[in-house]
Amino acid sequence: MTTLQPTARTSLRRSKERAATDRQALYDVLLDGMFCHLGVVVDGDPLVLPTAYGVDLDRGPDGTLYLHGSVAARSVVAAPRQTVCVTITHADGLVLARSAFHHSVNYRSAVIFDVPRLVDDPDEKLHGLNRIVDHLVPGRSQAVRPPNRKELAKTSVLALSLTEASVKTRSGAANDDEEDLDLPYWTGVIPLHVVAGEPENNPDCDLLVPAHVRTRANLLGAPS
């Protein structure tokens, strides 16, 4: 496992002690998440959009991130012509201090920079789309009808290298000033978790919930 190589764009300038230095920390943030935000400039204005993503850690020297969208989407059209920024954030807890100034959030976050590659190869395009579907629910791409030629023609897939990236995290208790430690205010952490509910059938579906859906829901804390 290699270390992350800081660049001018990924080097932390504040709270440098929160930087993760190993690439596995980046992969952990990606694999634990489900959604990211794509930052791109469109017609001279910044545009930040939430979207699902997929990851292939074995494609490319440092792994590949896949995004998708309509072939007519402005963000997808503009992205391959510029450096974009993709962010993934996990909110793990609300940190409540004795002072308003020291309130914080426990989090894990990643920032990735790259000039996206528009995926033209049909096999890789389908592979990228399957990665996105399976990232949300592992095994799902093998349990549904695959996209047909018309659907593939309407969809663009972007591939980003994971080479230029940074990871920043915070964990633990509040950091109150020493002079505030005797103040009569409660301090602590409210943990935050993504928790799934019981899978719900579509009104036009009377099938049993398949094993891969049940497994994913249970991993996200759904009642067994």
N, C-alpha and C positions, 0 to 999 in steps of 0.2 A: 504494500500500500504506500503510495507516494504522498508527500505533503502538498498542501495547497501553496502555490507560488504567488505571493502578493504582487499586484500591479498597482499602478497609480490609481486605478479605479476601484480596486478591491481592498486596498490597505485601510485599516481602521484608523481614524484620527482621534476618536474619543473612546474612552473605556476599552483600551486596547487589550486589557486582560480578559475581555469576554470573547476574543477571537479564538476560533478553533483552527488548529494548524494541520490536522490530518484530513485527507480526502474522504475517509470513511464517515466523518461527521457530516460532510455535504451529502453523501449518499443516504445517510440515516434521515436527514431532514426531508430529502426528496421522497424516499420510500415510505415514510410515515405520513406524508401529506397527501391531499387529494386535489387541491386547487392551487393555482398560482395566479400572479398578476403579470401581464405582459405590458411593458412600457415601451411605446413607440411614438415617433413624431409623424403626424399625418398633416399634410398641407401646412407645415410650419407650426402646428400646435401639438403639445404633448397629449397623449391619449394612453390611459392605463385601464386595461380590461381584465376582469377575472375570467379564468378559463380552466378546464381540466387539462391534465397533461399525462404523458407516459414517459417511461424511462427505460433505456437499454444500456446497462452498464458495461456490456461487452462490445458495443459498437463504437469504434473510434478509440483513440489512445486514452481518453479519460471518461468515456461514456457519452451518451447522446440523450438529449431531452427532445420529446416530440410534442408539438402543438398542432391544432387543426382549426379550420374555419372555412366558411364559404369562400369560393374562389373570387367572389365579388367583394368580400369584406375589406374595408379600407386598410385595416391594420395588417391583414395578411398580404395584401398587395404591396404595401409600403415597406414591410419589415425586411425583405431580402436585400433592400438597397441601403441599409444602414445598420449601425450597431444598436441593438435593442437591449433592454434590461428586464430580466425575469426575476421575480421575488416570490419566495415561499415563506410563510410565517405560521408558527404554531404558538398560540397563546396558552400557556400552561398554568398560570395563576395570577391573581390580583394581589399585589404586595401592598399592604396597608401599614403605613408608618405612623409614628407619633406626630410627625409634622407633615403638612401638605407637600412640602418640597420633596420629601424622600419617598413619596408614593411611587410605585413602579409596577412593572409587569414581569413575571417570569416567562421567558419565551425562548424559542429556537428559530432562527431565521437564516435564509440563504439568499444571496444575490448573485446572479449569473449574467455575464456580458458576452455577447457574440453577435456576429452578422449571420442571421439565419440562412440556412440553405433550403430552397424550395425543392421538395422531394419529387423528382420526375420519374424515377424507376418504379414501375407498377408494383413489383414485389415488396420493395421497401415501403412504399406508400401504404399498402395493406398492412404490412408489419407494424408501421407506426400507429395506424388507427387501432389495430388490435392491442398494441401496448397501452394506448389511452383507455380503452374499454376495460382491459384486464387490470389496469392500475387501480381503477375504482372498485371493481369486483373481480378478483382473480378467477380465471377460468371462464369468464362470461363470453369471451369471443368464440369459444368452441360450443356454446350452448344456444346460439342464435343464428339466424340467417345472415350470411356475410353480405357486405355491401355489393350491389350490382354495378354494372358499368356506368349507368346513368348517375347513380349516387356518388360513385368515385369521381366522375367528371365534375360534379358540383362541389367537391371538397378539395381543399388544399391542405397539405401537410408541411409543416416547417420543422427542420431539424437543427438543433443547436448543440454545439460542443460544450462540454462541462469543464473545459480547461481553465477558463478565467472566471473564478468564483470566490466568494468569501462566505464564511459562516460566523454568526455572532449569537451568543446565548447568554441568558441570565437565569440563575436559579437561587433558591435559598430565601432567607429571611430579609426583612427590611434592614436598611443600614441607617439607623438613627444616629444623630449627633450625640456625643457623650453627655452634653449638657441637657439633653432632652430625655435621658433614660429614666428619670424619676417623675416625669409628667404622667398624670393619671388618665392616659388615653390608651385604648386597646390597640395593639399592634399584632400583625400576623399575616397569614396568607390564605386566600380563598382559592383552592385548586380548581382548575378548569379542565374539562375533558369533553371530547366529542363522543356522544353516546347515541347509538342507533336504537330505534324502536322496533317493535315486532314487524316483520315484512308484511305488507298489505297487497293482496291480489288486486289486479286491475278489475274493474266491473265486468269486463268481457272475458275474464280468465278464471276457469274453475280448476286449474291444475294445482297439485301440491307444490309447496315452495321447494325448489330444487336444493340439493345439498350445498352447491357452491354459494348460493344466495344465503342460506342459513348460516354457513360457516363465516361468511363475511359479516353478517349482522351480529353474530355472537362475538366475533373478535372486536367489534365496536361496542360491545356491552349490551346488546339486546337480550331480553329475558330468554332463557333457554326453554 
